[in-house]
Amino acid sequence: MSNVVSTATRPATSEMMRRLPEYLMIWVPLLLSAAHLISFSIWTIWISFTPSTLVPVSGWVGLRNYNSVLASRNWQIAFDNLLLFGIAFVLLSLITGLLLAILLDQRIRGENVLRTIFLYPLAVSFVVTGTVWSWLLNPGIGIEKLAHDLGWSTFHFDWLVNRDMAIWTIVIAAIWQSSGFAMALFLAGLRSVDADIIRAAQIDGAGPIRTYLRVILPTLWPITITVVVVQLQFAISAFDLVRALTNGGPGIATQLPALVVYDLMFQRSQLGRGAAAAVLMLLILLAVLLPYAAWRYVQRRQATHA
């Protein structure tokens, strides 16, 4: 009996040893990243309840830092901007990505080239994107100046320096950056739709538009939810793009929560308040990620018991 057990366990042991480098390559960085994330999150939460300023100090001030942040004009403007930016960016990038995916799904000539062009912005850093768009939207050197040089002297496009419209410049740049991601996921979903279902709809007399609206698009709702969650996560944590494009200006018209955290921690040396703002950002992220994780868990359970 012992010989049988040892013979059975030997292949499993040798297989484990053979795959040990793979496990180390995957799990060691993953565990280190998780430990880094958890430890610094706990440290930030602790700092948010202390009177820390330039350096961390011990002490307990309760919710004073949170009350101060929530009552500040910077945070109120940042939160209002986050709502506007998040809703506009997610909806418009979703629609743009879906339309691009439908365009490529027609098997048009040059599809590979167009797909590369649409996906290219994903390879560009947010700092580069913000910098380039700040040049394009600058009235003195960008699109407005080009139109004036071409003789269109009445053309005005001063959104970058307009307090009421500056937030939309961030929306435009973010859509350019992220629509390719939505397009790639939607295109994969479109290409995975059963061809027999499409042929059945066509036999029943459904035109292309009706086929997409009634047959194809309803099957993409899991992908839609994934895209919305990922884009919302980017909107909540947006920093590099805004910093490079508007730096929160004009004034504080385009402040977002991440810029408030940076301002409190590194420019005003109010470490405790900055940590409180960071924890508030974390809570907003969790409000998006936890329902999504619960939904994914339910989906997996249903698939397992199906």
C-alpha positions in Angstrom: 0.0 0.0 0.0 2.8 2.4 0.9 4.5 1.7 -2.5 1.3 2.6 -4.3 1.0 5.9 -2.4 4.6 6.8 -2.9 4.3 6.0 -6.7 1.2 8.2 -6.9 2.7 11.1 -5.0 6.0 11.1 -6.9 4.7 12.4 -10.2 2.7 15.1 -8.4 5.9 16.1 -6.5 8.0 16.2 -9.6 5.3 18.2 -11.4 5.2 20.7 -8.6 9.0 21.0 -8.6 9.0 21.5 -12.4 6.5 24.3 -12.1 8.1 25.9 -9.1 9.7 28.7 -11.1 6.3 29.6 -12.6 4.7 29.7 -9.1 7.6 31.9 -7.9 7.2 34.3 -10.9 3.5 34.7 -10.3 2.9 34.4 -6.5 6.0 36.2 -5.1 5.3 39.6 -6.9 1.6 39.1 -6.2 2.1 38.6 -2.5 4.6 41.4 -2.3 2.1 43.8 -4.0 -0.7 42.7 -1.8 1.4 43.2 1.3 2.5 46.6 0.1 -1.1 47.7 -0.7 -2.5 46.4 2.6 0.3 47.8 4.8 0.2 51.3 3.3 -3.6 51.4 3.3 -3.5 50.6 7.1 -0.8 53.2 7.6 -2.8 55.8 5.7 -5.9 55.1 7.7 -4.0 55.4 11.0 -2.4 58.7 9.8 -5.8 60.1 9.0 -6.8 60.0 12.7 -3.6 61.8 13.9 -2.6 65.5 14.0 0.3 64.8 11.5 1.5 67.7 9.5 5.0 67.7 7.9 5.9 64.3 9.5 3.8 61.5 11.0 3.1 62.0 14.7 1.2 59.9 17.3 -2.0 61.2 18.8 -5.7 60.9 18.2 -7.9 63.6 16.8 -10.9 61.4 15.8 -12.8 62.6 12.8 -11.4 66.1 12.8 -9.3 65.6 9.7 -12.3 64.1 7.8 -14.6 66.9 8.9 -12.1 69.5 7.8 -11.7 67.8 4.4 -15.4 67.4 3.8 -16.1 71.0 4.8 -13.3 72.5 2.5 -14.2 74.2 -0.7 -11.5 72.3 -2.6 -13.0 68.9 -1.7 -16.6 70.0 -2.5 -15.5 71.3 -5.9 -13.4 68.1 -6.5 -16.3 65.9 -5.6 -18.7 67.8 -7.9 -16.1 67.6 -10.7 -15.7 63.9 -10.1 -19.4 63.3 -10.5 -19.5 65.3 -13.8 -16.2 63.9 -15.1 -17.1 60.3 -14.1 -20.5 60.2 -15.7 -19.6 62.1 -18.9 -16.3 60.2 -19.4 -17.8 56.7 -18.7 -20.9 57.2 -20.9 -19.0 58.9 -23.8 -16.1 56.5 -23.8 -18.6 53.6 -23.6 -20.5 54.9 -26.6 -17.4 55.8 -28.6 -15.8 52.4 -27.9 -19.0 50.5 -28.9 -19.4 52.5 -32.2 -15.7 51.8 -33.1 -16.2 48.1 -32.3 -19.3 48.0 -34.5 -17.4 49.7 -37.3 -14.6 47.2 -37.2 -17.0 44.3 -36.9 -18.1 45.1 -40.5 -14.9 43.4 -41.7 -13.9 46.6 -43.5 -10.7 47.0 -45.5 -7.8 48.1 -43.4 -9.3 46.8 -40.2 -5.9 45.8 -38.7 -4.5 49.3 -39.3 -7.6 51.0 -37.8 -7.5 48.7 -34.8 -3.9 49.6 -34.2 -4.7 53.3 -34.5 -7.6 53.1 -32.1 -5.6 51.1 -29.6 -2.5 53.3 -29.8 -3.5 55.8 -27.2 -3.4 53.0 -24.6 0.3 52.8 -25.1 0.8 56.5 -24.3 1.2 57.6 -20.7 -1.4 59.9 -19.1 1.3 62.6 -18.7 2.0 62.6 -22.4 -1.7 62.6 -23.2 -2.3 65.6 -20.9 0.7 67.5 -22.2 -0.2 67.0 -25.9 -3.9 67.9 -25.4 -2.8 71.0 -23.4 -0.9 72.1 -26.5 -3.8 71.4 -28.8 -6.4 73.1 -26.6 -4.3 76.1 -25.7 -5.9 79.2 -27.4 -2.4 80.7 -28.0 -0.7 77.8 -29.8 -3.4 75.1 -30.5 -6.5 74.6 -32.5 -7.8 78.2 -32.1 -4.5 79.7 -33.3 -4.5 77.3 -36.3 -8.0 78.4 -37.3 -7.0 82.1 -37.0 -3.9 81.5 -39.1 -6.1 79.9 -41.8 -8.3 83.1 -41.8 -11.2 82.0 -39.5 -10.8 84.9 -37.2 -14.2 84.5 -35.5 -13.4 80.9 -34.3 -13.0 80.5 -30.5 -12.1 77.4 -28.6 -10.9 78.6 -25.2 -12.2 75.7 -23.1 -8.8 75.2 -21.4 -8.9 78.6 -19.8 -12.7 78.8 -19.3 -13.7 77.9 -15.8 -17.0 76.5 -16.8 -15.7 74.4 -19.7 -12.3 73.4 -18.6 -13.5 70.1 -17.0 -14.7 69.0 -20.5 -11.1 69.2 -21.8 -10.2 66.5 -19.3 -13.2 64.5 -20.6 -12.1 64.8 -24.2 -8.5 63.8 -23.4 -9.7 60.9 -21.3 -12.0 59.6 -24.0 -9.2 59.7 -26.5 -7.0 57.8 -24.1 -9.5 55.1 -23.1 -12.0 54.5 -25.9 -9.6 52.0 -27.5 -9.9 49.8 -24.4 -13.7 49.8 -24.5 -13.5 49.1 -28.3 -11.2 46.1 -27.8 -13.5 44.5 -25.2 -16.7 45.2 -27.2 -15.1 43.9 -30.5 -14.1 40.6 -28.7 -17.7 40.3 -27.5 -19.1 41.1 -31.0 -16.9 38.5 -32.6 -18.0 35.9 -30.0 -21.7 36.1 -30.8 -23.1 32.9 -32.3 -23.4 33.4 -36.1 -26.6 31.2 -36.1 -28.4 33.7 -34.0 -27.5 36.5 -36.4 -28.6 34.4 -39.4 -31.9 33.6 -37.7 -32.6 37.3 -37.1 -31.8 38.1 -40.7 -34.1 35.3 -41.9 -36.8 36.8 -39.8 -36.4 40.1 -41.7 -34.4 42.1 -39.2 -32.2 44.7 -40.7 -28.6 45.5 -39.5 -29.6 48.2 -37.0 -32.4 46.0 -35.5 -30.1 43.0 -35.4 -27.6 44.9 -33.3 -30.2 46.5 -31.0 -32.4 43.5 -30.4 -30.0 40.5 -30.8 -26.3 41.4 -30.5 -26.0 44.2 -28.0 -28.1 42.5 -25.3 -25.5 39.8 -25.1 -22.8 42.3 -24.3 -24.1 43.5 -21.0 -21.4 41.6 -18.9 -18.7 43.3 -21.0 -20.5 46.6 -20.6 -20.4 46.3 -16.8 -16.7 45.4 -16.9 -15.9 48.4 -19.0 -18.0 50.7 -16.8 -16.2 49.5 -13.6 -12.7 49.9 -15.1 -13.5 53.3 -16.5 -15.0 54.5 -13.2 -11.9 53.3 -11.4 -9.8 55.4 -13.7 -12.1 58.4 -13.2 -11.9 58.2 -9.4 -8.1 57.9 -9.3 -7.3 60.3 -12.2 -4.3 62.4 -11.4 -1.5 62.3 -14.1 -3.9 63.4 -16.9 -5.4 66.3 -14.9 -2.0 67.4 -13.5 -0.5 67.6 -17.0 -3.5 69.0 -18.8 -4.9 71.7 -16.4 -3.1 71.3 -13.1 -6.5 71.7 -11.5 -7.1 75.1 -13.1 -8.1 77.6 -14.0 -8.0 78.3 -10.3 -9.4 75.1 -8.8 -12.1 74.7 -11.5 -10.9 71.2 -12.5 -9.8 69.9 -9.1 -10.3 66.2 -8.6 -9.9 64.2 -5.4 -6.5 62.9 -6.3 -5.3 66.5 -6.7 -6.7 67.4 -3.3 -4.7 64.6 -1.7 -1.5 65.8 -3.5 -2.1 69.4 -2.5 -2.7 68.6 1.1 0.1 66.2 1.5 2.9 67.6 -0.6 2.1 71.3 -1.0 0.5 72.3 2.3 2.3 69.7 4.5 -1.0 68.6 6.1 -0.3 64.9 6.2 -3.3 64.0 8.4 -5.8 65.8 6.2 -4.2 64.4 3.1 -4.5 60.9 4.5 -8.1 61.5 5.3 -8.8 62.7 1.7 -7.0 59.5 0.5 -9.2 57.3 2.7 -12.3 59.1 1.3 -11.0 58.3 -2.2 -10.6 54.7 -1.1 -14.2 54.5 0.1 -15.4 55.9 -3.2 -13.4 53.2 -5.0 -14.7 50.5 -2.7 -18.3 51.7 -3.4 -17.6 50.8 -7.1 -15.4 47.7 -6.7 -17.2 45.8 -4.0 -20.6 45.5 -5.8 -18.7 44.4 -8.9 -16.8 41.8 -6.9 -20.0 40.5 -5.4 -21.6 40.4 -8.9 -18.7 38.4 -10.3 -18.9 36.0 -7.3 -22.6 35.4 -7.9 -21.9 34.9 -11.6 -19.2 32.3 -10.9 -21.5 30.5 -8.4 -24.3 30.3 -10.9 -22.0 29.1 -13.6 -20.6 26.4 -11.2 -24.1 25.1 -10.3 -25.5 25.4 -13.9 
